[in-house]
Amino acid sequence: MTINQAQLKVTDSTTDLYGVLLANKSLEIGFYQPTGTDPQQPHEQDEVYIVQSGSGEFVLDSKGQPFEPGEALFVPAGTTHKFENFTEDFAAWVVFYGPVGGE
């Protein structure tokens, strides 16, 4: 999985925000590249973001923290979260895993 492959998956997706690179049982690896705002809603599985590029603020359950490239961010299933005030080059790898409702 390369950055170029990931960006192509995003471009080819119906949302133009997120592309799936691998799906196997409860595991999904994707690439997230929103523009302007982050329209996410809580997800059914636990999730890990690995920031590829860009910076901004990550809000988890109404608590914000700055983020930068190379950071890994964990989101428990069902938790409200979003990226705010992010730079135009923001992109992140996304890993969904485990059962519905989280581990």
Order of alpha helices (4+ residues) and beta strands (2+ residues): alpha-beta-beta-beta-beta-beta-beta-beta-beta
